[in-house]
C-alpha cells in the first residue's frame, strides 16, 4: 500500500525540476588587470561556466572552444589578440550552454604604452651591500618586481597594484626590474 504513493511521488519528481534559463558565466583570467601593451600579440585565456554544460564559446564572433572542453560545466579556452597601436580594445565574449542559453560579456582592455617607474626613496650602504627602499609605480598596475644580480634573477614577493613599496639588499651593480600588467618593463641599476 505504501509503495504505490511512493512510486507516484518518484515518477512526478522529475516534473518539478526547473528548466535551465540562465545564460553561462564567462570571463578572462589573462591578460591580468586588463592592461595590454599597444601593438603586441596577446595570448589570452578565459573560462565559461554553466551547470548544464558549455557547448560553444566565441570571441569577437570567432569560435574558440576546443573540442575537449565542449559539454563541460567549467570550460577553458585560449585565443590570440592583436592589440592596436592606439585606441581602445574591446573583447566581446559569448558562450552558449546545452539548453541553448547564450551569455555575453564585453571586456574593455586598457592600452598601456607607459612602462612602470622605480622611485628610490632611500639607500643605505653597509660594506659591499646596499639596502634600497622605494616604490614601483604604474598607471595600470605593477605586476611583479625582480632583483637581477649578474645572470641570476630573483623574484620579489610583493603585492600587485598601482604603487608597490619595496626594500631590497643587493651588491653594487645589481638591477631592479619592474614589470606592469601589460608587460612593459623598467630596469634601474643599484648604485
Secondary structure, DSSP 8 states (H G I E B T S, - for coil): -HHHHHHHHHHHHGGGS----S--EEEEEESGGGEE-TT-EEEEEEEEE-TT-EEEEEETTEE---GGGTT-SEEEEEEEEE--SSS-EEEEEEEEETTS-EEEEEEEEEE-----EEEEEEEEEETTEEEEEEEEEEEEEEEEEEEEETTEEEE-----EEEEEEEEEEETT-EEEEEETTS-EEEEE--
